[in-house]
Amino acid sequence: QVQLVESGGGLVQPGGSLRLSCTTSGINFSAYRMAWYRQAPGKQRELVATIDSPSSTNYADSVKGRFTISRDNAANTVYLQMNSLKPEDTAVYYCNAAFFRYDHWGQGTQVTVSS
């Protein structure tokens, strides 16, 4: 059974930082492209960042220079370090694992940036 479990979300003030984690099971983690998406209320889900194995990364323009995606293949985990957070970063953040026709999602973790 495939599972993706996100953690690390919460409430943070503007300018603050959070680190999201997504621990997976049931997949050959190192073969998958891992990604973080987010969905704000009333908006479509959008891609935040991707990482291929070992470490090729890509970011949405809105988070470049502030967010860093990384992965630990030994721990079957992908991370999203979020710095200089802004109110517009408020959303539910989802972990995604993709490999050819296989596409798996986590349940999401809420990130709220507010003073």
C-alpha positions as CSV (number, residue, x, y, z in Angstrom):
1,Q,0.0,0.0,0.0
2,V,1.4,3.4,-1.0
3,Q,1.4,6.1,1.6
4,L,2.6,9.7,1.5
5,V,2.4,11.4,4.9
6,E,3.1,15.2,5.1
7,S,4.0,16.9,8.3
8,G,5.5,20.3,9.5
9,G,2.7,22.7,8.6
10,G,1.3,25.3,11.0
11,L,0.8,28.9,11.7
12,V,3.8,31.3,11.2
13,Q,4.3,35.0,11.0
14,P,5.3,36.8,7.8
15,G,9.0,36.5,7.3
16,G,9.2,33.2,9.3
17,S,10.2,29.7,8.2
18,L,8.7,26.2,8.2
19,R,10.1,22.9,7.0
20,L,7.6,20.4,5.5
21,S,8.4,16.7,5.4
22,C,6.8,14.0,3.3
23,T,7.6,10.4,4.3
24,T,6.6,7.7,1.8
25,S,6.1,4.0,1.9
26,G,5.2,1.4,-0.6
27,I,7.1,2.9,-3.6
28,N,10.6,2.7,-5.0
29,F,11.3,6.2,-3.7
30,S,14.6,6.8,-5.5
31,A,12.9,6.2,-8.9
32,Y,10.2,8.8,-8.4
33,R,10.1,12.4,-9.2
34,M,8.9,14.1,-6.0
35,A,7.1,17.4,-5.9
36,W,5.3,19.8,-3.6
37,Y,2.0,21.4,-4.7
38,R,-0.2,23.8,-2.9
39,Q,-3.8,24.9,-3.1
40,A,-5.1,28.2,-1.6
41,P,-8.8,28.7,-0.9
42,G,-10.7,29.3,-4.1
43,K,-7.7,28.7,-6.3
44,Q,-6.4,25.8,-8.4
45,R,-3.7,23.5,-7.1
46,E,-0.3,24.8,-8.3
47,L,3.1,23.3,-8.6
48,V,5.6,24.7,-6.0
49,A,8.8,22.6,-6.6
50,T,10.0,19.3,-8.0
51,I,13.1,17.2,-7.4
52,D,14.4,14.3,-9.5
53,S,16.8,11.7,-8.2
54,P,19.5,12.5,-7.2
55,S,19.0,16.2,-7.0
56,S,17.7,18.1,-10.1
57,T,15.3,20.7,-8.9
58,N,12.7,23.1,-10.3
59,Y,10.7,25.9,-8.7
60,A,7.7,28.1,-9.3
61,D,8.8,31.7,-9.9
62,S,6.8,32.8,-6.9
63,V,9.0,30.7,-4.5
64,K,12.4,30.9,-6.1
65,G,15.1,32.0,-3.7
66,R,12.8,31.4,-0.7
67,F,11.9,27.7,-0.8
68,T,14.3,24.7,-1.1
69,I,13.2,21.2,-2.0
70,S,15.4,18.3,-1.0
71,R,15.2,14.5,-0.7
72,D,16.7,11.8,1.4
73,N,16.5,8.5,-0.6
74,A,17.7,6.5,2.4
75,A,14.8,7.8,4.5
76,N,12.2,7.8,1.6
77,T,11.5,11.4,2.5
78,V,11.2,14.7,0.6
79,Y,11.4,18.1,2.3
80,L,10.4,21.6,1.6
81,Q,12.3,24.3,3.5
82,M,10.3,27.5,3.3
83,N,11.9,30.8,4.3
84,S,10.7,34.4,4.2
85,L,7.2,33.3,4.2
86,K,4.5,35.6,2.9
87,P,0.7,35.7,3.5
88,E,0.2,34.6,-0.1
89,D,2.0,31.4,0.7
90,T,-1.0,30.4,2.8
91,A,-2.4,27.1,1.4
92,V,-2.7,23.4,1.9
93,Y,0.6,21.9,0.8
94,Y,0.5,18.4,-0.9
95,C,3.3,16.0,-1.5
96,N,3.3,14.2,-4.9
97,A,5.2,11.2,-6.2
98,A,5.3,10.5,-9.9
99,F,6.8,7.8,-12.1
100,F,5.5,7.2,-15.6
101,R,1.8,6.3,-15.1
102,Y,2.1,6.1,-11.4
103,D,1.0,9.2,-9.5
104,H,0.5,9.3,-5.7
105,W,-0.6,12.1,-3.4
106,G,-0.5,12.8,0.3
107,Q,-3.4,14.1,2.3
108,G,-2.0,17.7,2.6
109,T,-0.7,19.9,5.4
110,Q,-2.0,23.4,6.2
111,V,0.4,26.3,6.1
112,T,-0.9,29.6,7.4
113,V,1.2,32.8,7.2
114,S,-0.4,35.5,9.3
115,S,0.4,38.1,11.9
